[in-house]
Amino acid sequence: MSVGATGNAANSANGVLSTTNAQVQSEFNTFLTLLTTELQNQDPSSPLDTNQFTSQLVQFSQLEQTLNTNTDLSTLISGQQTNQMATAIGYIGQTVQASGGNFVLDGTDSDSLNYTLPSSAKTATINILNSSGQTIAQIPGTTDSGSNTVSYNGTYPGQPTLPAGQYSFTVTAVDDKGTALQATTSTTGTVTGVDNTNGVVNLHLGNLVIPESTVTEILPPASSSS
């Protein structure tokens, strides 16, 4: 569980901004020293043109304000990410349902592909997608109205055998009149860990990694029979 990823990223960003601010402040102080020295030693009969100095002062001031704004934004974003991580950590041990139809193949066991149909379909086709969103295999699906679950282990007659890895799926379904039905795909699993990758908070459902933002429901614990 990479809980420290958010803090490390924020600290890195803040460190860069702090270093840049220090460099700008140092250059600004040097500029002021040079300006003061030149003004003190100028020829009274031929005073320096201060327009250029004024323009540079304004530029330094604008740059400093921009850097301060960036620092404030970085702090705000860091705080939001910390809050997101705190929320995500609360999911650990919970069984969640998420949108997106993501699943994992381990080369041995089957995974469940869950989807919902608004009404009974005449045909349903499950499209297996790779990480680039390309359809790499198609298998038949069940056609019941409401919830449907199909077990898939990466093999099907006439289709390529898929290697272990993370995939997603969509469902193409039509009714007996040939009208397309909108299928809703989902993923269900127990959260075993969280991480923050490039500012995106992810949940780990075993070997499956999904964005925390895709969670639609926390499912009640399965009742145990006595």
WOQUI-V991896 format. One record per residue. N is the residue number from 1. RES is the residue in one letter. SS is DSSP state (2 for helix, 1 for strand, 0 for the rest). OMEGA is omega in whole degrees, -180 to 180 (NA if undefined). Layout:
n	res	ss	omega
N	RES	SS	OMEGA
N	RES	SS	OMEGA
This chain:
n	res	ss	omega
1	M	0	-174
2	S	1	-178
3	V	0	-176
4	G	0	-176
5	A	2	180
6	T	2	-179
7	G	2	180
8	N	2	180
9	A	2	-180
10	A	2	179
11	N	2	178
12	S	2	-179
13	A	2	179
14	N	2	179
15	G	2	178
16	V	2	180
17	L	2	180
18	S	2	178
19	T	2	180
20	T	2	178
21	N	2	-180
22	A	2	179
23	Q	2	179
24	V	2	-180
25	Q	2	179
26	S	2	179
27	E	2	178
28	F	2	178
29	N	2	177
30	T	2	179
31	F	2	-180
32	L	2	178
33	T	2	179
34	L	2	180
35	L	2	180
36	T	2	-180
37	T	2	-179
38	E	2	179
39	L	2	-180
40	Q	2	-175
41	N	0	180
42	Q	0	177
43	D	1	-178
44	P	0	-178
45	S	0	179
46	S	1	-176
47	P	0	-180
48	L	0	174
49	D	0	-174
50	T	2	-179
51	N	2	-179
52	Q	2	179
53	F	2	-180
54	T	2	179
55	S	2	180
56	Q	2	177
57	L	2	179
58	V	2	-180
59	Q	2	177
60	F	2	-179
61	S	2	179
62	Q	2	179
63	L	2	-180
64	E	2	178
65	Q	2	179
66	T	2	180
67	L	2	178
68	N	2	177
69	T	2	179
70	N	2	178
71	T	2	180
72	D	2	179
73	L	2	179
74	S	2	178
75	T	2	-180
76	L	2	180
77	I	2	179
78	S	2	179
79	G	2	179
80	Q	2	180
81	Q	2	177
82	T	2	178
83	N	2	178
84	Q	2	179
85	M	2	179
86	A	2	177
87	T	2	-178
88	A	2	180
89	I	2	178
90	G	0	178
91	Y	0	-174
92	I	0	-178
93	G	0	180
94	Q	0	173
95	T	1	-175
96	V	1	171
97	Q	1	-177
98	A	1	177
99	S	1	173
100	G	0	177
101	G	0	177
102	N	1	176
103	F	1	-177
104	V	1	171
105	L	1	179
106	D	0	179
107	G	0	-178
108	T	0	-174
109	D	0	175
110	S	0	172
111	D	1	-178
112	S	1	176
113	L	1	-174
114	N	1	175
115	Y	1	-178
116	T	1	176
117	L	1	-179
118	P	0	177
119	S	0	-179
120	S	0	-179
121	A	0	172
122	K	0	176
123	T	1	176
124	A	1	179
125	T	1	177
126	I	1	180
127	N	1	180
128	I	1	-176
129	L	1	174
130	N	0	-176
131	S	0	178
132	S	0	179
133	G	0	180
134	Q	0	177
135	T	1	-176
136	I	1	177
137	A	1	177
138	Q	1	179
139	I	1	179
140	P	1	178
141	G	0	176
142	T	0	-168
143	T	0	-177
144	D	0	172
145	S	0	-178
146	G	1	-173
147	S	1	176
148	N	1	178
149	T	1	178
150	V	1	177
151	S	1	-177
152	Y	1	-180
153	N	0	178
154	G	0	179
155	T	0	174
156	Y	0	-178
157	P	0	179
158	G	0	-179
159	Q	0	179
160	P	0	175
161	T	0	-176
162	L	0	178
163	P	0	177
164	A	0	180
165	G	1	-180
166	Q	1	-179
167	Y	1	171
168	S	1	-180
169	F	1	171
170	T	1	-180
171	V	1	174
172	T	1	-176
173	A	1	176
174	V	1	177
175	D	0	-175
176	D	0	176
177	K	0	-179
178	G	0	179
179	T	0	-179
180	A	1	177
181	L	1	-180
182	Q	0	179
183	A	0	177
184	T	1	-179
185	T	1	-180
186	S	1	178
187	T	1	180
188	T	1	178
189	G	1	179
190	T	1	-177
191	V	0	-179
192	T	0	180
193	G	1	179
194	V	1	172
195	D	1	176
196	N	1	-179
197	T	1	180
198	N	0	177
199	G	0	179
200	V	1	179
201	V	1	-177
202	N	1	173
203	L	1	176
204	H	1	173
205	L	1	-170
206	G	0	179
207	N	0	-179
208	L	1	179
209	V	1	-180
210	I	1	175
211	P	1	179
212	E	2	-177
213	S	2	-178
214	T	2	-179
215	V	1	180
216	T	1	-175
217	E	1	169
218	I	1	-175
219	L	1	178
220	P	0	179
221	P	0	178
222	A	0	-180
223	S	0	-179
224	S	0	-180
225	S	0	-179
226	S	0	NA
